[in-house]
Amino acid sequence: MNPIIVIPARMASVRLPGKPLAMIGDRPMILHVLARARAADIGPVVVAVSDRDLACVVQDAGGTAILTDPALPSGSDRVWQALGHADPDGRHDVVINLQGDLPGLDPRTLGAALRPLADPRTDIGTLAAPIADADEAARDSVVKVACAFADDDPHGTARALYFSRAAIPWGTGPLWHHVGIYAYRRAALARFVGLPESALERREKLEQLRALEAGMTIGCCRIDHAPSGVDTPDDLARARRALTQEGQRGGEA
């Protein structure tokens, strides 16, 4: 595999406008995510943006920013358009879609998203972490995935059967928090962005259901903890506290 990482980022967030440039410590959030992606050391990193101000921030920090059409309907479409500019010859056969609102991401997580692609029948790799408590299970902001990992393999892979904002599957046993980082085979991403919005995608408001409804295979790799995304002002405050604590621990080492 020859991966490339593409980070879609836009300023027009409904719940937290301008969030890629929200300051966390001494730099904007998007630069934290860019640094984590680079630290993964699995391929080049591109930031797909729709705003010139955001592009300038990335470029001034030594990153690669590609302007995409602001009218594109989703981050996946932005990733695909940026890929065409960054790699027109198709040298990279795997594309990692990394959301730009995960400033505390463990870089090793990106490598884990590639593991399901070891199975040639898998179109898309993604991640799942155990749900810790009933509150997390009940929140509709936490996307759940129905899959069955082997009990004796703490970092194994399993096929995703369904994604929902509801707590699935029913019955006794673990629930899995879906982490929205995707490793697409390039041909799978091309197919995905060409598909129309599906019925279950509209109902659940989950883009990945489009792939399942079209018969594509999504594989999950199990990780220990779900990274915290930043969608609201409260999330941003938590991210600031967490990264401050991380910096303090690093200073003590």
Buried (B, 14 or more C-beta within 10 A) or exposed (E): EEBBBBBBBBBEBEEBEBBBBBEBBEBBBBBBBBBBBBBBEBBBBBBBBBBEEBBEBBEEBEBBBBBBEEEBEBBBBBBBBBBEEBBEEEEBBBBBBBBBBBBBBBBEBBBBBBBBBEEEEBBBBBBBBBBEEEEBBEBEEBBBBBBEBEEEEEEBBBBBBBBBBEBBBEEEEEBBBBBBBBBBBBEBBBBBBEEEEBEBBEEBEBBBBBBBBBEBBBBBBBBEEBBBBBBBEEBBEBBBEBBEEEEEEEEEE
